[in-house]
Structures are given as C-alpha cells and as structure tokens.
Amino acid sequence: MKREILAVTSGLALGCCLLSSCDTPVGQGAAWGAATGAIIGGAATGHVRGASIGAAAGAAAGALTGAAIEQDQAARYGPPPPGGFPYARWAGTPGLYYSPYTGRLYNLRGVPPGGLTRDVDTGRLFRKP
C-alpha cells in the first residue's frame, strides 16, 4: 500500500513538472531538480519523508544550476530589451517562421519553443513561439 502511494505521489510530482512551465532557467532547474529528487528519495527510502527531503535537495541543486545557466546566457546574449525579445511569426509550414525584424524566413525546426535565434540581417535576437 505504501509503495503505491509513493508511486502515485512521484508520478503526480513528475506530471506537474511536465505540465507546468517556468520561464527562467532557475525555475526550470528547480522544478526538474525537485521532481528528480522526489523520485530518487522516494525510491531509495520507500517513505514520503525521504521523497520530500529528496525534493528539497533537488530543488536547491536545480536552482543553483539554473542560475549558472542564466548567467551564461546573460553573458552571451546581453541584457534583454525592455519587454523581452519579440516572437517570430509562423509561416504556415511546420518549423518555418518569419523574423519580426525583417520578415526573412527561417527554418527553426531544431530550436525549442521560446529559444533565441539571431536575425542575420540586423543581428538582433528573437524567440521561436
């Protein structure tokens, strides 16, 4: 009975992590760390207490990792413009988008949603929707 509760709790935690999205690397790292820590802590001890301790430790480690990633991105791309980076417009074909600056067509199939791309004509960054 206890194993079933643990499995259900871990599954719900992972599902919540997958269905919710955080906009910053710190938030994403904390969410993934908490879910992973809960699963490992629960599997190692078989108790809810172990799962909660694992979730707390994982969230802390994930947040630290996310902060390092965020610093690296800020150094590489510079500060975002006021209001954030603009989004590309969908071209009607899967993976193809128009630049918000020049209207040039870009193939963004390998770019994750929200990922940054540099417009080759202006040198400015925009996001994939």
N, C-alpha and C positions, 0 to 999 in steps of 0.2 A: 504494500500500500504506500509506504513512504517513498519507494523508488518511483512509483507512478506520479506522485505529487511533484517530486523533484524533476522528473522528465517533462511534465506539463509546464511547470514554472520556468524551466530553462527554455523550453520551446516558445513560451509566450514572450520571454525576455528577448529572445533572438528575433521573433516576429515583429515585436515593437521596434527593435533596432532597424530592421529592414524596411518597415513601412514608414518610419519617420525619417525626415531628412534634416540634417543640420547644415547650415550654410558655411560654417567656418571649419577649417581643418582641426581646430581644437575641439569643437563639438563633435565632429565625426570621430576623432580619435578616442574621445571619452566614451562615446556610445559603443563603439566596437570593442573597446577595452573592457567596459562593464559587461557586455554580453559574453565575451570570451571568458572573462574571469569568473562569471557566474556559472558557466557551463563546466569549466575546469574545476572550480572549487566544489561544485555540487557532485561532480563525478568522482573526485578524489576522496571526499568525506562521506558522501551519501546523506548529508544533512543540509537543511536550509541555511543554517548558520554558516556553514562552510561556503555555500553559494553566495551568501551576502558579503562575506569577507572577500571572496574572490572578485565579486563585482566591484567592491570599493577599491581594491588594489588595482584591478584592471582599468577602472575609470581614471585613476590618478596617473597610471603609466601612459594610458592612451592620450590624456590631455597634455602631458609633457611632450610626447612625440608629436602631437598635432601642433603644439606651439612652435616646435623646432621647424616643422614643415612650413608653417605660416611665416616665420621669419625668413626662411629661404626664399619663399615666393615673393615677399616684400622686397628683398634684396635684388631678385632677378627682374621683377616687373615694375618696381617703383610703386609709389602710393596710388591707389585707385582714384579716378576722377570723382568730383562731387556727384553723388547719385549713383555711383558704381559704373561698371563697364556696360555699354549698351549690348543688346542681344541682336544676333543675326536674324534675318527673315528667311523662312522656309521657302525653297524654290519650287515646291510641288513634287519633287522627286526625293525618295528616301536618301538621306545623307548629304544632300546638296543645299547650301544656304547662301544668301546674298549678304555681303558686308553692309553694315549700317552706315558706313562712311562713303564708299564709292559705288556700291551696287555690284561689285565684282562677284562672280560665282565661285564658291569654294566647296571642295569636297571635304566634309568634316565627318566622314564615316568612322574614323579612328579616334575622334575626340569625344570624351564623355560629356553628358549633359552638364552645362554650366562651365565647361572647360574654356580656357582662354586661347584665342588664336590671334596672330598678328596680321593686320592688313598690309600686304606687300607694297601698296601704293602710298599709304600715309604713315605706316609704321606704328599705328595705334592699335590697341588691343580691343577685342570684342568677345562676347560669350556665345557659345552654342546653346540654343534653348533646350 
